[in-house]
């Protein structure tokens, strides 16, 4: 028995076993949570499959109402959900409140969309209409860095299109998702939304399940490749939102004092555990020293601590494995560059790492070439802007990127030359629900959000009649 139950066929049920969820700020359990067995996954998929025919026949207005009701339920419970999110994920409470509110806003946003049929011919010789039909059961798989907002990229879009859903949060952050499921469960008929939790052991079974028609996956590139392979046999649709190694290119005409805090925030928010964080910064040689100094000042002043404590800017790394991995990247930085702020853990309890700035480092170092996904930022010197773009593009990843400049015409052209799904100019990591978001190259397949993201939860059908 646990307070955090699975949602299967409209019922909150215990898992066949339980698991502890650890607070990364204290390394102590926050709560026990239901853990689904493979048989319970099968029950969830069977419930979603059984609910699909009726749900897919509801009107879009009925589905919109359900999404708005879910948004209301989430919004009415922001303090409780945010506190849980901070306790399991580590992020500061105000950021957690923002994430929960954002999730409710994304449900509300999708409720404003439509999936209209398009008439392409209607004349004496015939009528042709392009329609979009739901796919069936969607498997939605979410990572641990933004459990609720990333869930809200998927679930409302899938439901609005008339699909049913089996949702699985990451093993280390299931609590806020399970609690949210309990809050919204009565907004839809039983089986339309099912939520299970695992110990990182049911992903492959979801991906290969014969009764799931599409996998909407957010996580690492490595796992994304396994998802694609696992989905091949049943020819499932996949949308993959994967890792990134976003470059921020800073031109020589910016004011370092004004720009450094924005870059710092883009790199360190959520303690660097953001798919679209600025993960390597290329700075023009004319302002390189000044930018490094400003970034180091900000890192030195950063308040790292328990997200429940007031004034905390940066929480811990979310889990021990990621904590160890990031400490390893700091050592790569020490070997290949010069650490000018931070450089290791803070305290001896909790997975805290001081924001770390590494200068005099360049491409070819693991810290520059790989996705560190944590609070350590390499700052790289360049002299020629087109060379900086070429170095930014010399990566398997292509999720986001940014160019920072006073001369925005030049910045616009440089940005267009970056091989990434999104490139920002004079900002970074600005996601909005109406803009499609997706990665190039190894950063993913397809997109989420916007009308484009919604359409990915549908199958095109052409009705073509002779007259
Ligand atoms: P991960 O790939 O280890 O896990 C993600 C999810 O996949 C978890 O729910 C996990 O249980 C599940 N999973 C594990 N094995 C599976 C399998 N064989 N089949 C299907 N699912 C399986 O990723 P993570 O470490 O939790 O998240 C960090 C990564 O996610 C980073 O690389 C980050 O850049 C990326 N990310 C991408 C985006 C984006 O939108 N592009 C957003 C956030 C995070």
Boltz pocket constraint, residues with backbone or C-beta under 6 A from the ligand:
constraints:
  - pocket:
      binder: B
      contacts: [[A, 141], [A, 142], [A, 143], [A, 144], [A, 145], [A, 146], [A, 150], [A, 168], [A, 169], [A, 170], [A, 171], [A, 200], [A, 201], [A, 202], [A, 203], [A, 204], [A, 205], [A, 207], [A, 218], [A, 219], [A, 220], [A, 221], [A, 222], [A, 223], [A, 224], [A, 226], [A, 227], [A, 240], [A, 241], [A, 242], [A, 243], [A, 244], [A, 274], [A, 275], [A, 276], [A, 371], [A, 373], [A, 399], [A, 439], [A, 443], [A, 444]]
      max_distance: 6.0
